[in-house]
Amino acid sequence: AQTVTQSQPEMSVQEAETVTLSCTYDTSESDYYLFWYKQPPSRQMILVIRQEAYKQQNATENRFSVNFQKAAKSFSLKISDSQLGDAAMYFCAYLIYNQGGKLIFGQGTELSVKP
Amino acid sequence: GAGVSQSPSNKVTEKGKDVELRCDPISGHTALYWYRQSLGQGLEFLIYFQGNSAPDKSGLPSDRFSAERTGGSVSTLTIQRTQQEDSAVYLCASSGRGFNQPQHFGDGTRLSIL
């Protein structure tokens, strides 16, 4: 079965500090994409960062970066200089290239940011 | 431009009733997805439309669930004879052609079955 595991249901970080959210996945496919989405209380899913599995270089988007370990099937998200607006549910997901566009999501990590 | 629009925002209905949820994708997006998010859970894939191709219905949980996409744009998800376990947030997303195109999500419809 194709699964995504986020082992941290809740995380907390002090404002301006750095936090890392973990994610592991299970697939036998070689061509896939990995994503981190943010879901604030408004419910809308917002794409934070994405990584193509064939790329060895870790993706970065401003304060957000990933640590992609393909052999270990690990895809963690690092948030630097955390801001109050970063507080949300964070979902890790992947998409298999030859299986259409459906995203397979983890259970989510709720991040709180303390002022 | 406008994002993905879903209606209604909230829907409360009695067990056994049929419901229709609507999704207006971003103009020009060829792909449209429906997901379900139960309380405290991640998103569960339901169905996927790409252009004029046959939809991928592999995620629909039962034959009470169906969806259509008219004219390659607006989509309607229909749940017949609703059950309490159908209570969830139903999210729609759309994307451009190509699997590397990001999916843009709507705000979802919160469905509550009494």
Interface residues (C-beta under 8 A of the other chain):
Chain A: V4 Y33 F35 S42 R43 Q44 M45 I46 L47 R50 E52 F91 A93 L95 Y97 G100 G101 K102 L103 I104 F105 G106 Q107 G108
Chain B: A31 Y33 Y35 Q41 G42 L43 E44 F45 Y48 Q50 D56 S58 G59 V89 L91 A93 S95 F99 N100 P102 Q103 H104 F105 G106 D107 G108 R110
